[in-house]
């Protein structure tokens, strides 16, 4: 067989493994409410008799554009227990803090406190510095009222929640005895580039961190969370020493999940039906910066891991269409059928994610092109890192950030 044929066969074998052996990552059924089957019949965990107190902590830096779409959804949460919102204005220059106060006065609902921690101390990323300040304030205010919050909802300023979102999160955490419940918010898909890139972003994340594995206690090494929407038990956060123990992490959601797992915490991660990101990424450049700012940190700034990742992406995603072309136009029959089958399996595993995002299924065969874009974004992330511009976000650059500290 030709070299192309051997690569195509290898790619097909990889896709058979991914289809059956990678935690069925391509399925999109890990969602709230959590269903248990103790006797063979599905049932949903009941709501708690007494609803715990919750503090919602929102780190925000220059978010005046999206705040009118997200903050009101938190203010009007239909939650039966006590809850409050702490918005941490992280050095904004666009009036984020003032706008938050105006929105609270207009919509009412849950009490809102706006605070600012000042510039981060050395060794802290901006978001985790803001979360540290917000969590400390929420606990101090709770102590003044007799008891601190039992749960913390850590949610980004660009995340909008349906009115029952908090209720559903807390019911799931209490009913299933979970320490961390995280939902990957449904990202905005409106422009052509968003349709091409965004569903694949979630698909690749699920492939790297299969949700089913994460949600099983028997697989402690499978650990991740989605930072836009995390419900965290306060007592577990204290035992795990977060956010102090992960203060340098750029990929803070995975680091948080690992810290919780290290102290024996139970975690759950799934796709959201009632939590949405309202941040627009209308142009390829916007999406490129979103991915490239942390891609090399995910690889722990290791050139060898980068080389392996590039080679893996090329064999798994790019080789199938190349091999099919070699079969159709070059007469290489083995390369053609192996590449075609691999491409078909690849497209088939992408269909559930496209359905979840309500996108046309003809986008499924375009996954190799999208994978090429992600390969280039990852390489660019490494280039920017070595130029001293890695992990740049809203005026801050973390030259050598941690991906997910093990300490």
N, C-alpha and C positions, 0 to 999 in steps of 0.2 A: 504493500500500500504506500501511497505517497505521504509526505509529511503532513500535508493539509488533511488528508483522510484520517491519519492518526490523531491529529488535534481535534477533528470533528467528532471522532468516536469518543475521545476523552471528554469533550464538552457534553455529548449526549449522556455519558455515564454520570457526569456531574449533575445534570438536570434530573436524571432519574433519582439520584440521591436526594437532591433538594426537594423533589416532589414528595417523596415518601419518608425521608429520614431526618428532615430538619424541622421537626415539630409542627408539620402542616402550617408553616408560617404564612402561606398564601391564603388561608381561610380568614374570614373577617367576622367570626362569630364570638370573639371574646369582647363582650359588651356588658354594661350594666342594664338591668339588675343581674347580679350574679345568681346563677341557677345551680342548685345542688340536686343530685340524684341518689339519695341514700337508699331508696327502695326500688329503684328502677323507673321511678316516675319523676319528671322534672317538677321542682317547686322553687319559688322565689323566697329568699329570706324575709321574714316579717319585719315590720318597722319596730323600733325599740319602744318600750313602754315609757321610758324617760329619755328625753332628747338631751344629749350632752351640749355643753357650751362650746361654741366655735369662734375662733378669731380668724378672719380672712385677711391675709397679708398680701398686699399688692405692691411690688417694686415698680417704680415708674421713672423713666428718664426721657424727657422730651417726648411725651406721648399725647400732646394736646390734639393731634390729628385723629387718633383712634379712641380716646377716652370717652367722648360722647356716645360711642357705639358699644362700649364695654362696661363702664362703671355703672350706668343705670341698671344693667341686668343684674348686678350684684346687690344694689340698693334695694331692689324689689323682690329679693328672694323670699319664697314662701317656705320659711323654715319654722317649725313649731317650737323650737327651743330658743335659748339666748344666743345671739350672734352679733358681732360687730366687725367693722372693716377698718383696717389700718393701711392707709396708702402712704408709702414711703417715697417722697419726692427726692430722687437721687440726683441732685444738682442740675435740675432742668433749667433751661433758659427760654422756654417757650410758654411759660405760665401754666404748666401742668398742675401744680399744687393749687393755684387759685381757681382754675377751672374745675378741679375736683370738688372744692367747696361749693362752687356755684351749682354744680350738678346735684350735690346732696341737698342743697336748699330747695331746688326745683322738684326733685323726685321724692324726697323724704325716704321712708323705709328704714333700713338698718342704720344705726349710728355710725358715722364716719369720723375718723381722726386722720388728719394730714400732718405728717412730720417729715423732717429732713435730718439725715445723719451727718452731713458734711462729707468731705472727700474721703475715700477709702484709705485705711491705714495700709502701710506696705505689707504685701503678702496676701491681700484680699482682692478678689474680683468685685466689680461694682455691684452686681446683682446680689451676691452672697453677703456683702457688707450691708446692703439695704435690708435684706431678709433678717440678718442678725439684729439690726436696730428695731425692725418692726415686730419681730417675735418677742424681744425683750420688753418692748413697750406694752404689747398685748398681755404678757404675763404679769407685768407690774400693775396694770390697770385691773386685771382680774383679781389679783391679790387684794387690792383695795376694795373690791366688791365682795370679798369673802372667799372666792375660789378662782383659780386661773382657768383658761380654756382647756378642755380635755382634748380638743382637736384643733389643728391649724390647717386652714385651706390656703395653700401657696399657689397663687394664680397670677399669670402675667397680665400686664395692663392692656394687652391687645386681645384678650380672651373674653368672649361674651357667653353668658350662661343663661339657659332657659330657667324660668322661675322655680322649677323643682330640682334644679341641679344639685344644690347643697343638700337638700333633703335626701336625694337618692344616694349621694356619696356617703353621707353619714350612716344611713340605713344599711348600706352594703358593708361598711367598715365594722359597725357594731354587730350586725347579724352574722357575719362570717368571721368575726374576731380577727380583723386585719389591722396591721399597724400602719400600712401605707396603701392607699388606693389612688391610682393615677390613671387618667384618661388622656389619650392622644387627641387633642382637639382637631376637629375637622377643619383643615386649612382652606383658605379662600382659593377657589378655582373659577376664574372669570376670564382672564386674558388667554390668548393662545399659548404663551409660554407657560403660564400656570397649569394649563391642561396637560401640557407635555411633561412638565417636570415635577409638579407637586404630588400627584398620586404615586409616582415612582419613588419619591423621597420617603413616603410612609412604607411603601413596599420594601425598599432596601433596609429600612430600619427594622421592620418585622423579620426580614430574612436574617439580619445580624443578631437580633434579640427576639427569638420566637416567643410570642405572648403565652402560648400554652405551657412552655417550659418555665417561664418566669412565674406563672401562677400555680406551679406545683411545688410543694415543700420538699419533694424528693430530689429536686434539681437546684440546690443552693447556689451553684456557680452561674446559673442563668439569671441575671439580675439587670434590671433597667427600669426606668420610669420616664414619664413624659413631663418635662418641667413646666408646661403651661398650665397644668391642672393637677395638683398633688394634695390629697388630704392626708395629713400626717398626725399620728397620735402624739400628743405633747410629751408624755412620759417616755415614749420610745425615742423621740428626738433628743431628750436630755441624756438618756443612756448612751445614745450614739454620738453625743457631743457635737451635733450639727446645729448651726452651720460651721462652727469653728473647725471641726475636723476635716472639712472639705473646702476651706476658705480660698484655696488657689484654683479650684476646679473651674475650667471653662465649660466643660460638658457636665454641668452641675447636677442634672437629673439622674444620670447614670451613677455619679459619685454618691448622691444622696441615697439611692436604692442600695448600693453596696454597703454604705455605712449602716443602714437599717438592718440589712441582712446579717452583717457581722455580729450584731448584738442579739441575734435570734428573732428579729422581727419578721412578720409575715407580710408579703407584698402582693399586689395584684395590679396588672396593667392591661388595658384594653382600649379599643377604639370608642370614640365618643359619638353619641347620637344627639346630645343636647348641649354640647359645648363646642363653640366655633371660634376660630381665629378670624379677626376682622382686619388684620394687617394686609394691605395689598402688596403684591409683588408683580406689577404689570409688565416689567421688562426683564429680559434675560439677565442683565447686569444686576438687578435687585436679587434675583434668585441665586446668581453666581456668588454674590457676597454672603448670602445667608449660609450657603453650604461651605464655601472655602474658608470662612473665618474660623471654623473649628474642625475641619476634616483632618488636618495633619495632627491636631491634638488627639483626635480619636486613635491615631496610629502611634501615639506616644512619641512623636517627633523622631521616629526611628527610620532611617533611610532604607534599611533592609526590609522592614515591614511595608514601607511604601512600595518598594520594587515588587515584593510579593503580591501586594494588592493590585497593582497595575497589571501584572501578569495574569492574576486570577480573573480580573474583570475582562481582560482581552480574550482569554480562553473560554470563559463561561458565556459572555454576552456578545462579543464581537465575532468570534470564530464561526458561529452557526450561519449567519448570512453570507460571510465570505466563502465558507465551504459549499453552501448551496449554489452560489454563483459559479464556483469552480466546477461543480457537477453539471450545471446547466450549460455553461459556455466553454468549459475546458474538457469535458468528457470524463471527468473523474467521478464515476458512479458512486463509489463508497463515500467519498466526501460529500456528494450531493445528498444522498439519502440520510446520512448521519447528521449533516448540518440542518437539513429540512426538518427532521424529527426533533432535534434539539430546539430549533426555533419554535416549532409548534408547541412543545411542552412549556417553553419559556412564556409564550404568549398566553397559553391556557392558564398558567398560574397567576398571570397578571389580571385576568378578567374579573375575579372577585373584587379586587381593589378598585378597578374602574367602575364597577357597579356601585360600590360603596360611595364613590365620589360622583355618581350619576353622570358618567362620561361615556361617549360613544365607544363601542367595543372595537371599532376599527383602529383605535389607538394601541391596542395590544401588540401588534407586530412592530410598532415603533420603539419598543423597549430597548433594542440594541443601540439605537441612536441616542436615546436618553442616557443609557449607561456610558456611552462615549463622552457625553457632556459631563457626567459625574466624574469620570476618570480624569478629564482635563481640569475640573474644579479641584480635585484632590491634589493633582500635581501643582496647580497654581497655589494652593494652600501651603504646600511645602516651600515653594519659591518665596512667597511672601514672608513665611516664617524666617527663612535664612536672610532675608533682607531687613529683618527687624520690624516687619509690619504685620506679623501674625496676630490672629484673634482680635482684630480691630472691631470695635463696636461703639458707635455714637461718641466719637472723640477720644476713646480710650483704647490703648493697645497693650496687650499682655505679651511681652516678648518671649517668655518661656513659661507658659501656663501649664498646669497639670491637667491631664486628661481625666483621670479618675484615681486619685491617690488611694493606695492600698493601706495606708496607716490608719 
